[in-house]
């Protein structure tokens, strides 16, 4: 069974340079840790993955230190060579549930953290991306037409089109009224416009052999969501 959460926390009064990490607040759907204070958090728990995404005013170094400490206490071990730069970080972990990946990106005045555990269950071919590629599914939860531009491609989504992203989270069967594209791995800038209003932009990174959803949220905000 899959559950998703979209919760907004009060705005932070302290800038990132002054904010400090508070005690962890585990996500209710996945049990994965989240640094506090946070601005926005979403989560997904399906038969194939557990994932949580957090936006916080905390600096990237503070968020990375938090996760390394919190995950180490859970018995997770780092594997491979981590990528740690001033504006991004990527650390792979070995867990008892399956391989995990922590991805951090510094954008404007916030750090975006994505933590995902890929469970041992095999994914249905309908959910898997083409080898070496990224599969991106689109959905629109609003009652307005949404236009998304990414990688010089424009996707028009009618009101409520593909709003569930997948009909069956266990198999990944795409919602028949949704849209999808394939991308090479990398960092992408997304522009979202609803009903002729001003375009909003965000950036997010995707890696080879991943499947993502990009959901137009109830406030007209683009929400990246890792599906596999």
C-alpha positions, 0 to 999 in steps of 0.5 A: 500500500502506498501513502503520500504526505504533503505537509507545510511547516511554519516559515523559519525565522532564522536564516540558514547560516544561523539555524541549527539542526533540531532533534529528528522527526521521523516521517510517519509514512516511512519511519525515515528521519528528517532534519528539523526545522523543515519547510516542506516534506513529502513521502512515499511508501510502496511495496518497492520503495520508501522515500522522503523528501525534505526542504529546509533552510538549514545549510547543506553541510548541517543536513549532511551531518545530520543524516550521516549521524541519524542513519549510522545509528540505524546501522546503515553503512556508507558504500562507494565514494560519496560525492560532497560539494558545496552545493550538492552531495550524494551518498549511497548506503547499505541497509537491511531492507535494501540499497539506499541513496541520500541526495542533497541539493542547495537551491536558493535559500534552502537545502533539498534532501531526498532519501530513498530505500529501494526494497528487495522486491522486483519491480514490474517492467512497467515501472522500470526505466530504459537502461541508463535512462530516467523515466519521468511521469507527470500528473496534475492534481489541480482543476486548471491546465498545467504546462511543464517545460523541461529539457526543451520539452513542453508537456501540457496536462489537463486538469486532474490528468494523471493525478495518481501518477500510477494506477497500481503502485505495486506494478507501476502501471501508468495512469492512462490519462498521464504523460511521461518522457525519458531523460538522460541522467543529470540536473534539470530545471523545470518551469511550471505554469498554471492557467496563464499565471507566472511560471514557477521554477525548480531544479532537481537531479536524477540518476540513471535507472531511476523512475520519477513522478513530477506532480503538480500540487494543489498550490500549483507547486511542482513536486518531484517524487521518486517512484523507483 
